[in-house]
Amino acid sequence: MRSLKWIKYAFLYLMVLAFVLPMLFTFISSFKNNNEIFSAPFSLPKIWRFENWQIAWSSAGMSRYLLNSFGLAIGSVALILIVASMVAYEISRFNFRINKPLLSFFLMGMMIPMHAIIVPISWIIGNLDLKNNIGALMLLYIAFAMPFTTAVLANFMRAIPVEIEEAAVLDGASKFAIYRRVILPMSGPALSTVAIFNFLSVWNDVMFPLLFINDPSMKTVALGLLNFSGEHGTDYGPMMAAISITISVPFILYIFFQERIENGIAAGAIKG
């Protein structure tokens, strides 16, 4: 048993190193020039080039791309939570003929990979002239997030005691009032969990913006990183600074909401 414990800890330490070392390498490289990065990739820079961050933030337009990604991610997540929570409420709290088939329909959506339908989506976006349209991009994110989000919320809401709703009905509350004042507050852990997962999914996505955003002023941070690669080479110092800026947002988000994410996942598993 003691040897098994040591093996477990050794594996966990290796996993930590596998995640931390690339981030540390990226951060240190953001203060170097190309020669230092290739000649001494794991050493500290001889001269700390803070101008790389200035180039990444202002000259390369990462500040603008950061705001674009924030707006897109927050807007998409808000709409996903509103739509998915309403659907999950109907599926989990009301008995009707297509209740279970409807939930199965959403679960089937989790088995369809994004790449399998990218051609018809591109055809639709092109024919409807919806390129460079943030609203259309949000609709795509909502559609792909609905299966996972609905399944998690429906599973959580199903475990909420019916007696609480019955008490609210006796007080004269309507279905919408019960949903807004009872179900949503009690589903807080599940809502926060799916909100963070969906935020990270939208934030890190590069495929949809790459296909449907041509306007430079509407680019996201994922597309902004492509600005550092040109036909005459790549300036890796500013690019590493831009990558550090990009990954800092999900990193900080997880640090602040780590406990909430874990509690939401654990609560969903127990209630399921």
N, C-alpha and C positions, 0 to 999 in steps of 0.2 A: 504493500500500500504506500509506503514511503517513497519507493522508487517511482511509482505511478504519479504521485504528487509532484515530484521533481520534474518528470517528463511534461506534466501539464503546465507547470510554471515556465519551463524552458520554451515550450511551444508558444505560450502567451507573450514571453519576452521577444521571441523571434517575430511574432506578428506586430508587436509595437515597433520594432526596428524597421520592419518592412514598410510601415506607414509613415514613421517619423523621419527616417533618413532621406527619402525623396523630397519631403517638404523642407528639411534643413538644407539640403543641397540647393534647392531652388532659391531659398532665401539668401544664402551666402553668395550664390552666383549672381544675384541681382545687384551686387556691389562691385562686380568685376567687369573687365572687358573681355572680348573674345579670346585673346591670347592667354589670359590667366585662367579662363574657364577650361580651355583645352590642355594647357600645360600642367596646371595644378588644380584639378577639379574639386578636390576635397580639402584643400587648405584655405585658410582665411586670406582675404585679399590684402595685398601689400598696401594698396591705396583704396580707401573706402569711397567708391564713386556714387555718392548720393544723387548725383545728377541723373543717374539712370531712372530713379523713381520720378524725378521731375519730368523727364522725357516721356515716360510711360503715362503719367497722370495728365499732362497738359498737351504736349506736342503730338502724342499718338492718340489723343482723344478718349482715354480710358474713363475720364470723369463723366463724359457724356454717355458713353456706353454703359457705365455703371448705373446711371439714372434710368436709362432705357430698360435695363434688365430688372431693376427694382420695380418700376411701374408695371412692366409686363408680368412679373412673377406675382406681385401683390394683387393685381387686378385678376389674374387667372385663378389664384388660390381663393380669393373671396367669392368669385362666381362658382368655382367648384364646390366649395363648402355649402353655399346656399342651395344649389341644385341637388347635390348628392344627399344632403341632410334631409331635404323634403322627400326625395324618393325613398331613402332609407326609412324614414318615419312611416310612410304609407306601407312599405313592405313588411316592416317589423311589428307594427302595432294594429294592423287591420287585416281581417280575414276576408279575402275575396277570391274568386275563381282562379285567377291567374297569378296569385301571390307567389307561389313557389316557382312556377315557370319563369316569372319575371326576374326573380333573383338569379335563377340559373342562366337566364339570358345575359345578365350583367357579368356573371362569373365567366361565361364563355368569352366575353370580350377580353379577359385577361390572357387568353391563350392566343390572341391574334397579334403577331409582332408588327411593330410600326413599319418595318421595311417592306412587309408583304403588300401593303396598300398605299405605298407612297406614290406609285404611278397614277392610280385613279384620283388621289387627292390633288396631285399636281395638275392633272387635267381639269378638275373642277375649279381649283383656284385660278388657273389661267383663263378658262372660259368665262368665269364670272368677274374677271378683272379685279381680283382681290389681293394682288401682290402689293407689298408695302402697306398692308392694312393690319393694324394691331388687333382690331376686333376679330378679324378672321383667324389670326394666330391664336388668340385666346380661346376661340371656339374649338380649335384643334386640340389644345391642351385640355380643355374641359372634356371633350369626347374620349380622349385616351386615359384620363384620370378617373372617369366615372366608375368603371368596373371595380377597381381596387378600393376607391373611397367609399362607394356604396356598400360593398361587402363588409368592410370594417365597421362602418357606422351602423348598418343594419344588425350585425352581430352584437354590437354593444347595446343598441337601443332595445333589442329583444329581451335583454336581461333586466331592464328597468321594471320594478314592481308595478303591476297594473293598478294596485290599490291607490297609488299616488294620483293616477289619472282619474280614477273614480271619484276621489275626494275633490279634485279640481272641477269635475263635471257637476258635482253637487253644489259647488260654489257658483255655478253658472258660467264656467269658462267654455269658450268655443274650442273647436279642434285646433284652429290656428293659434289660439291663446295658449293651449296646452303645449303645442309644439314649441312656441316661442319662449314661454315662461317656465316650463317644466322639463321638457325633453332636451332642449338645447343646453341649458345650464348643467343638467346631470350628465350630458354627453361630453363635457369639457375635455376630459383626458383623451378620448378618441378623436375629437375634433382637432385638438392641438397636435396630436401625433400625425394625422393625415395631412394637416396643414403644412407641417415642417417637411414631410416627405415630398409633397407636391411642390413646395417652394423650391427645394433642392433640385427636383426633376426639371422644372422650368428653367431655373437658373443655369443648370449645366447643359441644357440642350443646345446643340449646334445644328442639327439637321434641318428643322423647320425654318429657323432664321436664315440659314444659308440658302435654302431653296426659295423662300418667299419674301426676303427682304433685300432689296437692291439699293435703297436710299441710304447713303452713308450716315445721315443724321439719325437714322432709326436703328442702326446696328446695335446688337447686344454685346456683352463682354466676351462671349465665346467667339463671336465674329471679329471683335476688335483685336484679338490675339493674332489673327491672320495678317494684320497690317505690318507686323514685324518681319515677315518673310517677303523678300523681293527678288527680282531677277538677278540682282548683283550680290546677293547674300543675305544673311540674317544677322542682325545685331542682337546677340543673345542676352547681353546685360539688361537693357530695357525690357526685353521680352520676359526675362525671368522676374523682373519687377512687376510687370503687368500680370503675370501668372500669380505672383504672391498676392497682389491686390484682389484678383478674382477668387482665389481659394480662401482668402481671409474671411469673406462673408459667410460661407457655409460653416467654416471652422468656428467662428465666433458664435454663430447661431446655435451650433450643437453644444458648445461649452455652456451657454446660458440656459438652454432648454434640454440638457441631457437628462435630468431627472424626470421632466415631464414626458419626454419621449419614452423612456423606459417604463414609467408608470402606466402610460397609455397602452403600450404593447402588452405589459403584464396583465392589466385589467381586462383587456380584450380577450386574452388567452384564457384567463380564469372564468370570465363570464360566458365565453363560448362553450 
